[in-house]
């Protein structure tokens, strides 16, 4: 099985500047960003075999990661739309 990192910069390379600006200007975005990367890192460790856990726990983590990603993507898109002129 190929393990894929799900970091936001990798998934949204065109939004790198927006992500950086949001991380430095929005405490809420920065908090969600950090939480997302913590969960993503934990999922990656489990999938790589570095940690063992139940299937239920990994699925819960993946759902949490997806929810955080959705929130972050929405904030990025909203920011980009507000600065596009």
Order of alpha helices (4+ residues) and beta strands (2+ residues): alpha-alpha-alpha-alpha
